[in-house]
Amino acid sequence: MSPGAAGPLLLGVRHHGPGSARSVRAALDAARPRAVLIEGPPEADALLPLAADPGMRPPVALLAHAADDPGRAAFWPLADFSPEWVALRWAQERGVPVRFVDLPAAHTLAAGPGPDEPGPDGPRSDGRGDVPVDPLAALATAAGYDDPERWWEDVVEHRDAGAAPDPLAAFEAVAEAMGALRETYGDGGRPHDLVREAHMRQKMRAARKEFGEEYAVVCGAWHVPALRARTTAAADRALLAGLPKTKVETTWVPWTHRRLARAGGYGAGITSPGWYAHLFAARDRPVERWLTKVADLLREEDRQVSPAHVIEAVRLAGTLAALRGRPLPGLTETLEAVRAVMCDGSGVPLALIEDRLVVGDVLGEVPDAAPAVPLQRDLTRLTRSLRLKAEAQRRDLELDLRKDTDAAKSLLLHRLRLLGVDWGVPTASRNGTGTFRETWRLCWEPELSVRVAEAGIWGTTVLGAATAKAEADAEGAGELREVTALAERCLLAGLSRALPAVLRALADRAALDTDVARLAEALPALARSLRYGDVRGTDAAALGTVAAGLAERICVALPPACAAGLDADGAAGMRDHVDGVHGAVALLADADPGLRERWSGVLRTLAGRDTVPGLIRGRAVRLLLDGGRLPAEESARLMGLALSPAAAPADAAGWIEGFAGGSAGGGTLLVHDERLLGLIDAWLVSVPPRAFIGVLPLLRRTFGAYEPGVKRTLGELVRRGPGGRAGRSASRAAPEGFDPELDPARAAAAADLAHLLLAAPG
């Protein structure tokens, strides 16, 4: 059936090329083969009838994974404009037998990808180094083009396959060109291709016995010369002998245009799947229709785009194509016209167009009848009941945990994260920071289907699998912080049945761990877990006992640990632990009122012990001052001692960073208490020049973190000089706009509102 040679019809295509897809349809209509063979895993033959299901909407992919290890998986993506999909649907619509003929996935997955073989359609090496062989680039260079995509558009995409006098001529020309490339590059540095092609030839011999020469083969154009080569069945069997094999399972999964893109890491990917989908779907005037879509998108983004802009962009794209000697405007000319006419030369809106339309976020759908592990079916049931739709485009989901449906969505997303299925990732809320609010960033990636299959070993339902996974993680956790983080995740996910095992592991490791840094690192997660238990109605009382024990051990062990000759990095790490424990104590103090007082005693010890690094002493003073546990006069005294001439400049600078640095509002404190500002100012003036160079990075880190308004106000106060500040301090005058003392009557008027805003939800 091939022109010029007796034999079957060999249609060499570019994967995901709309021009190839149209040409395949025209060639099949002209040749009318009795059977169609397609490059793909033969194990998926049983799934082919699902392609005709009304619920199947490309882009989709065939997924094959090892039955005993779902993580060993491979995908065969198909879009509406994929030649393989067009051939498949052509055969089904006409009742023609259709089969896959590539090397079985049982062999491919058993062997695993080699160093130059990342997958079924990965990049090729020329066998003489690491330079990849790109057939399109080689042919484009030979034709005098510097851009393979532009050459492909001119030769294939802008060609009307239906109007061609001979729909098979293009395939014969491509086969001839690929033959020349194979003569030069051989197997392209991928010896595994020879094995694949041997299996394809074996399948072709079987088809010849059943259908004679009246069958068609749709495969990558690179393989056509090898399939035409005259080889013996014995030679092909020798290549296939002894291949490793494993049991595999196959199914259909949704795919996305973004994952078809080469930038997504797909070896056989294309640069513009959204543009190609448009070219395939548009029967006429593709540029005009495309620019209309662009105008609609820009209008949605509140940009002023009129029909006149569209008309002018069409004219400019056509003019650019004519100047460059191209038959029709391509993507390059179209985008240049859009940038000049609709984007005012700006690349910002153009980047949006490239992301949304040139690439796109189209997510396919597969029918319910497609094979799936029980866990996937339970997940599908839950998402439908909760009206959570899987989408390829990133979107934020705001949840109010006081609502039953939102709480159920939160539990599902947390359980999936525990199973390693990161469909949603928690992010900062734009509507407040209350414990009853959550914000998730959702994005469904095709690889998550593999993650669900992998998680199926833990159970048949999301709840059961997450529970089993949490229990196993608790048993295998090596450090205390891992178990405390797991306890927090279990509460967030509502895994009450897993909590006993997690708590046992937590108690065991907490009893054996003597490192105060690890204890301090674990306590905040436990405190948050208790808070989540209150908010979500989960019984987390057992955590309180463990948290109280940890807090007591920290109170005893922290002062000696801070005085044990810490270097700068060690002091910074311990300062962070002090902050974390301080926040945890605030959460735990309601259950143990005496804990706050005991912790304040620890901070006083740290603040007054000279052997403790200045960074930690300064932070302890600041925490005591903010909590009302240390009078302002005593704070000033301790600052004066820390900044005295006898103190080492580096230690004094560390004290300032601990007291006034970070995100604790130190700059605001200095604005409102000019005595402390005066002490710092006086110390800075007294630092010797050589020592000042050494402490300058610490000071810049401290004061550079302040808000611009705070820095400006501090500059004004310093500009007044010591005399002005001293006079104001002597009379206890406040900064401009403030009273010297608190007005109780005015403060009481706002007390009820402040209590309402800060109170925990009832």
Secondary structure, 3 states (H helix, E strand, C coil): CCCCCCCCEEEEECCCCHHHHHHHHHHHHHHCCCEEEECCCHHHHHHHHHHHCCCCECCEEEEEEECCEEEEEEEEEECCCCHHHHHHHHHHHCCCCEEECCCCHHHHHHHCCCCCCCCCCCCCECCCCCCECCHHHHHHHHCCCCCHHHHHHHHHHCCCHHHCCCCCHHHHHHHHHHHHHHHHHCCCCCHHHHHHHHHHHHHHHHHHHHHCCCEEEEEEHHHHHHHHCCCCHHHHHHHHCCCCCCCEEEEEEECEHHHHEHHHCCCCCECCHHHHHHHHHCCCCHHHHHHHHHHHHHHHCCCCCCHHHHHHHHHHHHHHHHHCCCCCCCHHHHHHHHHHHCCCCCHHHHHHHHHHHHHCCCECECCCCCCCCHHHHHHHHHHHHCCCCCCCCCEEEEEECCCHHHHHHHHHHHHHHHCCCCCEEEECCCCCCCCCEEEEEECCCCCHHHHHHHHHHHCCCHHHHHHHHHHHHHHHCCCHHHHHHHHHHHHHHCCCCCHHHHHHHHHHHHHHCCCHHHHHHHHHHHHHHHHHHHHHCCCCHHHHHHHHHHHHHHHHHHHHHHCCCCCHHHHHHHHHHHHHHHHHHHHHCCCCHHHHHHHHHHHHHHHHCCCCCHHHHHHHHHHHHHCCCCCHHHHHHHHHHHCCCCCCHHHHHHHHHHHHCCCCCHHHHHHHCHHHHHHHHHHHHHCCHHHHHHHHHHHHHHHHCCCHHHHHHHHHHHHHHHHHHHHHHHCCCCCCCCCCCCCHHHHHHHHHHHHHHHCCCC
